[in-house]
Amino acid sequence: MDYLSRRAREIAPYTAGEQPADRKYVKLNTNENPYPPSPKAQAVLQAFDAGLLKLYPPLEAEALRGAIAAAEGVSPENVFCGNGSDEVLALCLPAFFDEDGAGAAFADITYSFYPVFCAFFGVPYTQIPLEDDFTLDLAKLTAAKAQGVFVANPNAPTGIGIPLAQIEPFVRENGGRVVVLDEAYMPFYGQSAVPLTKTYKNLLVVKTFSKGYALAGMRCGYAIGDAALIQGLCRCRDSFNSYPVDSVCQAVCAAAIGDGAYYAEKNALVVSERERLGRELAARGFFVLPSQANFVFARHAACGGREVYKQLRARGVLVRHFAKPRIADFCRITVGSREQNDALLSALDAFLKNG
Ligand SMILES: *Cc1c(COP(=O)(O)O)cnc(C)c1O
């Protein structure tokens, strides 16, 4: 007797980066920030009054939304918060797409949660192949028949960024449908389209505390857009879970986003390590895509992607390998601290000959 629904039986869930416990790894497989969260955020966590936890969290997360609005230069009514940006992105499907509509469109090589969300919510989707150099031809996405589109900028797992000067005409040309812009890695690029949300009512920018704010364990993400889009997300949230962002998370993330100076400094270090890592990998025979994110996507001239992953894992370094068409020869390597990156390079030197 199978008690599961057809949906639960048939879905192909997203696979997150592994977290093996057999030994201590240099963990460069899930794009976490190598630095700790802001000392101000840590202080708020330590001072948090646990007695408050008997109460439900503030329903509209006013303080957190106010802090996000201040940091992003928008109004609180333009901010929606969720339990990680994954949840915010998931809620975009019921909020902006019909099951019997034209569906969603996105690149063939992009965040692999998009097709999973579509399948889960019964929304059809079209995948637009990236060009041979792994860039996205935005005109092809514009030409796709769809009720709305998803673009990750910078893209994952390629790391390639699209300049804001190309995003604006794209959003304008897609004025008849929603453009969901996933800016999970924008803290390492600095070309956010948030200011465009004031002009373009079809643009929703989704961001996260996980990568740029070193708070992956906190689970908080947010969307910025026209109040009507935000209301759509609220209606779907309130049909599922009214309190996705807990009280501790609201307080800690509000403090974090208020400490922009700390994060600007740490993320600049990540960016300079990214450039060094790119050069060091190239010197070892890797072809490295130009990255604007906190990871690099690299293919070795002689050693396959699966083999690089396996050899590194055996030496205590975790990177991400995707056994998928077009990218199976690549590994996605998170930019770590200088020490972590050096550990990666030493592990590579231990098995790569004549780089
Ligand atoms: C990491 C990531 C997210 C989601 O992160 P959360 O931890 O759920 O906020 C969203 N989009 C992309 C492209 C990512 O890489």
The ligand as a Tripos MOL2 file, in Angstrom:
@<TRIPOS>MOLECULE
LIG
   15    15     1     0     0
SMALL
NO_CHARGES

@<TRIPOS>ATOM
      1 C1         22.0390   29.8740   -2.8270 C.3       1 LIG1
      2 C2         21.0650   30.3330   -3.8580 C.ar      1 LIG1
      3 C3         19.7670   30.7100   -3.5260 C.ar      1 LIG1
      4 C4         19.0720   30.4550   -2.2400 C.3       1 LIG1
      5 O1         19.5990   30.5980   -1.1050 O.3       1 LIG1
      6 P1         18.7920   30.5830    0.2640 P.3       1 LIG1
      7 O2         19.8200   30.0430    1.1750 O.co2     1 LIG1
      8 O3         17.5840   29.7350    0.1480 O.co2     1 LIG1
      9 O4         18.4610   32.0060    0.5040 O.co2     1 LIG1
     10 C5         18.9500   31.2110   -4.5120 C.ar      1 LIG1
     11 N1         19.3630   31.3330   -5.7650 N.ar      1 LIG1
     12 C6         20.5960   30.9700   -6.1420 C.ar      1 LIG1
     13 C7         20.9850   31.1220   -7.5530 C.3       1 LIG1
     14 C8         21.4750   30.4430   -5.2030 C.ar      1 LIG1
     15 O5         22.6620   30.0210   -5.5760 O.3       1 LIG1
@<TRIPOS>BOND
     1     1     2 1
     2     2     3 ar
     3     2    14 ar
     4     3     4 1
     5     3    10 ar
     6     4     5 1
     7     5     6 1
     8     6     7 2
     9     6     8 1
    10     6     9 1
    11    10    11 ar
    12    11    12 ar
    13    12    13 1
    14    12    14 ar
    15    14    15 1
@<TRIPOS>SUBSTRUCTURE
     1 LIG1         1 GROUP 0 **** ****
